Amino acid sequence: MTKRICGKDDAELAIQCLKEKFKFVGLVEQFDESLLLLKHFLHLNGYNIYYEIQNVNRQKSNQQISKETLEQIKEMNQNDLKIYEFMKKTLFS
């Protein structure tokens, strides 16, 4: 994701690009809250933002990811995690 934001695999540069070039960023796992923030940001006070959830898999996977695999995923996505944590702290703290 970092390269998509700023063209390089650099978390600090991507965060700077987000600050300078993007008017709004939301988080999928806090979709409802992000939608409310967007409504406020766009001054859509009289606008109904109700939506119906569709195409959601309600079954939980029974597959477990090993701790080693999880650590490897985190290591390979360090920059994306830095951006995520920055946005989460910026939006919801």
N, C-alpha and C positions, 0 to 999 in steps of 0.2 A: 504494500500500500504506500509506503514511503516514497518509492520511485514515482508512483502515479501523481503524488501531490506536488513534488518539486523536481522530478527528473533525476534525482540522485538518492542513494541509500543513506541519507543523512537525517536523523531525527530532528536535530536542532534547526536545520534549514527548512524541513517540512513544517515544523511548528511556526517558524517565521512566515512561511508562505500562507499557512492557514490564517495567521493574524492579519496579514496584509491583503490577501486576495479573496478570501471567503467571507461572506457576510454572515453566514450561519452554518453551523455544523451540529448534527445531532448524533445520538448513539442508539443503535438498534435495540440493545437490551433495555434501554430506557425510552422506548419509542413514544409512549403516551406522554411522558414528561417533556420529551424533545418536541413533540407536536404542540404542546401547550406553550413552550418557550417560543416556538416559531410563530404561533398565533399572536403572542404578545409582541414579538419583534416586528411583525408586519402590521401591527395595529388593527387586527381583524376582530375587534371586540364583539361585534354582532354576528360573526360568522360561526356557523355550526361545524365543528371539526369531527363530529361523530363518524366512525367508520366501523365496518364489520370485518372481523378477522376471517380470513379465507386461506385456504391451502396450507394449513398448519398440521404437521404430523404430531398427533397427540400421544403416540406410543413412545415410551422411553426405550432407548437402546439398551440391550443387555451386554454390550461390549464394554470392556474395561480397557482404559489406556494405562499402560505401565508408567510408573514414576519416571523411569529412564526416558521413555518416549515423550512424556509431557515436558520434561526438562529440555530435551533436544528441540522440541517445538518452540519453547520459550526462548531458547538461545538463538534459534534461527530467525526469530521474529522480534528481537530486542528493540529495534527502532520503532516498529509498529506499536509495541507495548508502551514505549515511552510517549508516543503521540496519544495513544488511547488514555493513558493515565493523566496526561496534561489536559486533554479535553474533558475528561470526567471531572477532574478537580475544578477546571474553569467553569463548566456548566452547572455542576450539581453540588457545589460546596459553599 
